[in-house]
Amino acid sequence: MSERLDRLAASFDRALRADGKSERTRVLYGQSIRFFSEWLVREGREPELDEFTRLAVREWMNELKGTKAPGTVAVRFRGLRRFSRWLVVEEIRDKNVMAGMEAPEVPEKPVPVLVDDELAALLKLCKGKDFRSRRDEAMVRLFFDCGLRVAELCGIQLDHVDLDAEVIQVTGKGDKVRLVYPSAKTFRAVERYIRERAKSKHARTTKALFLSQRGAWSVDGVRDRLGVMAKQAGLDHINPHRFRHTFAHDYLLSGGQERDLKRLAGWTSDVMLEVYGRSTAQQRAAHAARKLGRGNRL
């Protein structure tokens, strides 16, 4: 009898955790195996390793292409591909059944950056002096001022915040540690929040900087809160990555160097510069051309 995919998925997840993969990555990869298994059941097949074949993956991908967005299909493919490689590394299988399979194409779709009016609308919701207002302002400002990933924000500990030096230590993908440098206004918001945080019933039970009513603020909790705030502000749905794109755009537009942006954003590949810089690349090119204005000097 072949091994069940759900049991292998649990072992795969532990391997990903040992490799330092983020919680979000682990969840997405795990979903790929789970959703594939559920598809097998709907097809009247057993969710077992013997059914994880090249043909089955192709069949599932073709079905997904008819019902899901291209980006979602690509994510599901990457999860199964990583799982298939792991099976070989662990000598559970002799060969990678997905070797050579081309990933689904994802049409280029630049992520729109947030303009000042939209950011102002979000900050307007944080004018109060209560715990939630102070926390939400610190969260929003850190997102657009430092371009943090949502997992990085949730991973900040109290002792990672240096109030005197006005610098914060964050841990990115692969457990890579870096420093971010919030503006004076953002650090003021963080300091005000810390004072309110001290009054929380969870202040002594966790070292996490950001708290919810249940304790340390989770990634999903932050996403949900941003969704609520966007709706209250009359904006389209906002996810944390829109702030990250906005940060990258603003930095480059102001004349920042790409190599410095890589360090500040926690990227190791130049590919990410292209991904995060393409949203408004034409706008930055026009700005640079007008700023040069050589014809006006002659």
MIFIMI-587705 format. One line per 2 residues: for each residue z, y, x of C-alpha. Coordinates in pm, 1 decimal. Layout:
<rs>
Z,Y,X; ...
</rs>
This chain:
<rs>
0.0,0.0,0.0; -98.7,342.7,133.3
162.0,613.9,200.1; 214.2,874.9,-70.0
88.8,1221.7,9.3; 404.7,1393.9,-113.8
617.2,1205.3,139.9; 377.2,1287.3,419.9
374.7,1649.7,303.0; 751.5,1670.3,348.2
722.1,1543.1,706.4; 431.2,1782.1,766.9
644.2,2073.9,647.8; 921.7,1982.6,889.7
667.0,1977.7,1172.1; 540.4,2322.5,1073.1
896.6,2453.6,1070.9; 955.6,2310.4,1417.0
637.6,2486.2,1534.0; 776.4,2818.9,1413.5
535.9,2867.0,1123.3; 640.8,3127.1,868.6
784.8,3024.4,534.2; 480.9,3170.5,359.8
241.1,2963.4,570.5; 441.5,2648.7,506.0
440.4,2712.9,132.5; 63.6,2766.8,123.9
-10.1,2454.5,329.1; 225.7,2251.9,113.2
54.6,2378.9,-201.7; -281.5,2259.8,-70.6
-152.3,1902.1,-44.3; 30.0,1918.9,-377.9
-265.2,2063.1,-569.7; -501.0,1811.0,-410.1
-263.3,1531.7,-512.8; -252.5,1663.9,-869.7
-632.5,1670.0,-875.0; -640.2,1306.1,-765.3
-411.6,1213.4,-1054.3; -634.7,1397.3,-1301.0
-926.5,1199.1,-1161.7; -740.3,875.2,-1229.1
-674.1,810.7,-861.3; -351.5,752.0,-674.4
-209.6,1048.0,-471.8; -200.9,838.8,-157.1
-330.9,869.8,196.3; -620.9,629.3,137.1
-759.4,875.8,-119.9; -752.1,1163.6,127.2
-1112.8,1126.2,233.2; -1390.0,1359.3,340.3
-1576.7,1298.5,15.7; -1268.7,1361.9,-196.3
-1202.5,1692.1,-21.0; -1561.6,1800.3,-82.9
-1537.0,1707.4,-449.8; -1215.8,1904.2,-490.0
-1356.3,2204.9,-304.8; -1662.7,2207.6,-529.6
-1441.5,2202.8,-837.2; -1225.2,2484.4,-702.5
-1530.0,2699.4,-630.0; -1605.0,2699.3,-1000.8
-1259.1,2814.7,-1108.3; -1089.1,2995.0,-818.2
-1153.8,3303.5,-607.2; -1325.2,3240.8,-270.3
-1011.6,3345.5,-83.0; -801.6,3091.6,-271.4
-1052.2,2813.4,-202.5; -1046.6,2899.9,168.9
-666.0,2888.4,176.7; -660.7,2544.4,13.9
-919.4,2420.8,265.3; -720.9,2549.3,564.0
-406.2,2378.9,439.5; -575.4,2040.1,411.3
-751.1,2084.6,745.1; -422.5,2152.8,921.0
-268.3,1851.2,746.1; -560.0,1630.7,851.2
-520.5,1735.4,1215.2; -147.6,1667.8,1200.8
-207.3,1314.9,1073.4; -405.6,1239.5,1389.6
-156.0,1406.3,1624.6; 123.0,1197.6,1472.3
-95.9,885.2,1502.2; -73.0,825.4,1130.1
-451.6,817.6,1127.8; -706.8,733.4,1393.9
-945.8,1017.6,1310.8; -956.5,1355.5,1145.5
-1149.1,1306.5,820.1; -1216.8,1681.0,797.1
-1348.8,1722.9,1152.1; -1662.3,1935.5,1152.2
-1630.8,2043.9,789.1; -1716.8,2411.0,751.9
-1461.0,2631.6,583.4; -1571.1,2797.3,257.1
-1715.7,3142.9,308.1; -1512.2,3437.5,186.8
-1717.9,3747.9,105.6; -1595.0,4057.2,283.5
-1375.3,4251.6,45.1; -1200.2,4544.8,212.6
-846.6,4602.5,91.9; -805.2,4958.7,-41.7
-543.5,5163.5,139.1; -275.0,5358.9,-41.9
-328.3,5733.2,-62.4; -47.5,5988.5,-39.8
-32.7,6042.2,-417.4; 24.8,5670.6,-473.5
296.8,5654.3,-210.6; 457.7,5966.0,-357.9
456.7,5802.8,-702.4; 645.3,5502.6,-562.3
896.7,5718.1,-377.7; 954.5,5924.6,-692.6
1106.8,5611.5,-845.1; 1367.5,5608.4,-567.6
1522.1,5951.4,-620.4; 1856.9,5816.5,-733.7
2160.9,5767.2,-512.9; 2253.2,5420.8,-637.2
2214.1,5098.0,-441.7; 1874.2,5001.7,-586.9
1719.9,5345.0,-531.3; 1842.0,5363.8,-171.7
1724.4,5009.4,-100.2; 1383.4,5055.2,-261.3
1316.2,5378.6,-74.0; 1406.1,5217.4,258.6
1182.1,4921.9,174.3; 879.0,5131.4,73.6
911.4,5364.0,372.0; 942.9,5080.2,621.7
634.6,4915.8,474.1; 400.6,5213.1,498.5
558.4,5371.6,806.8; 574.1,5056.3,1021.9
325.8,4816.2,862.6; 577.3,4533.2,834.6
494.7,4194.6,690.8; 713.9,4110.7,392.6
876.8,3820.0,581.8; 953.8,4056.4,868.6
1124.7,4300.4,633.3; 1335.2,4023.6,479.8
1421.6,3892.8,826.3; 1577.5,4215.7,951.7
1948.7,4175.3,1025.4; 2202.3,4455.6,1032.0
2242.4,4431.6,1408.2; 1865.4,4464.3,1448.9
1890.8,4828.9,1346.0; 1974.5,5072.4,1626.2
2073.2,5392.6,1450.0; 2117.1,5589.8,1772.1
1781.7,5497.4,1925.2; 1609.7,5495.7,1584.1
1440.5,5164.0,1651.1; 1438.6,4834.4,1460.9
1382.9,4483.5,1593.3; 1167.2,4256.3,1378.2
1060.9,3894.3,1414.4; 697.3,3822.1,1335.4
482.5,3513.5,1315.0; 560.9,3244.7,1568.3
909.2,3394.0,1610.2; 761.4,3675.7,1819.8
1009.5,3962.9,1848.1; 893.3,4323.4,1868.6
1027.0,4673.1,1813.5; 911.0,4917.7,1546.0
970.6,5290.3,1546.3; 1023.1,5441.9,1201.0
985.6,5816.3,1148.8; 1294.2,6034.1,1109.5
1263.0,6038.8,728.7; 1231.6,5662.4,714.0
1531.8,5612.3,938.7; 1732.0,5853.6,724.5
1642.8,5640.2,421.4; 1751.2,5324.6,608.1
2081.4,5483.5,710.5; 2152.1,5598.6,355.4
2078.2,5249.3,227.3; 2310.6,5091.5,484.7
2595.6,5305.6,351.6; 2526.4,5182.7,-2.7
2481.9,4827.5,122.0; 2838.0,4829.8,254.4
2960.8,4855.7,-108.2; 2773.6,4541.2,-216.8
2969.9,4224.9,-291.2; 2730.0,4042.8,-57.5
2779.0,4284.2,232.8; 3008.0,4042.2,417.8
2844.4,3715.1,317.6; 2510.2,3772.8,490.9
2381.9,3970.1,788.3; 2047.9,4036.5,617.7
1976.8,4408.5,596.7; 1811.4,4393.7,257.0
2012.5,4253.5,-31.2; 1949.0,4168.8,-393.6
2198.5,4093.2,-667.8; 2211.7,3733.8,-544.0
2243.1,3791.9,-171.4; 1975.1,3824.1,94.6
1653.9,3961.9,-54.2; 1381.5,3696.1,-60.2
1009.4,3736.5,4.5; 932.3,3659.9,-360.1
1204.6,3902.4,-469.1; 1044.7,4184.6,-270.3
700.1,4102.9,-409.3; 834.7,4099.9,-764.3
1013.5,4431.5,-715.4; 698.2,4595.3,-579.7
508.8,4469.3,-883.3; 763.5,4627.3,-1115.8
759.4,4954.8,-923.7; 378.4,4969.1,-924.9
373.9,4924.2,-1301.1; 638.4,5194.0,-1349.4
440.1,5430.0,-1127.1; 120.0,5366.5,-1321.1
-53.0,5201.3,-1025.5; -256.2,4885.6,-985.5
-64.9,4584.0,-859.8; 56.9,4642.9,-506.4
138.4,4373.5,-254.2; 300.4,4427.7,87.1
-26.3,4378.9,274.2; -172.6,4693.9,119.7
95.8,4887.4,307.0; 0.3,4704.4,626.0
-364.7,4798.8,582.1; -257.8,5156.4,510.2
-46.2,5167.2,826.2; -335.6,5041.2,1040.9
-578.2,5289.9,885.7; -344.0,5587.7,928.3
-267.7,5493.7,1287.4; -632.8,5469.9,1387.5
-728.6,5780.2,1188.4; -467.5,5982.4,1374.6
-624.1,5881.4,1707.2; -396.1,5590.6,1795.8
-523.9,5337.4,2047.2; -620.1,4989.8,1928.5
-421.5,4813.2,2202.9; -108.6,5004.7,2095.2
-171.5,4917.3,1730.1; -190.7,4547.7,1824.1
153.2,4568.4,1982.9; 310.1,4767.4,1698.7
166.3,4539.5,1430.4; 247.4,4218.3,1614.9
-109.9,4092.1,1655.5; -228.3,3878.2,1944.9
-596.2,3869.9,1845.7; -853.5,4148.1,1833.9
-987.8,3982.5,1519.5; -697.7,4124.9,1320.7
-792.5,4476.2,1428.5; -1128.6,4422.8,1263.8
-976.3,4272.3,950.1; -722.6,4549.4,901.1
-948.6,4827.4,1021.1; -1255.5,4756.9,810.7
-1116.5,4890.2,480.8; -1191.9,5252.7,563.5
-1382.1,5225.1,890.5; -1658.7,5453.0,762.3
-1403.9,5719.0,667.2; -1255.0,5712.2,1016.7
-1601.1,5727.5,1174.4; -1686.7,6034.6,966.4
-1354.3,6195.4,1054.7; -1414.5,6136.3,1426.1
-1766.6,6276.5,1406.2; -1653.0,6593.8,1230.6
-1363.5,6636.1,1471.7; -1600.8,6612.7,1767.6
-1838.5,6866.6,1613.0; -2030.3,6921.0,1932.9
-2305.4,7107.0,1750.7; -2054.9,7372.8,1649.5
-1967.4,7444.1,2012.5; -2318.8,7523.7,2126.7
</rs>
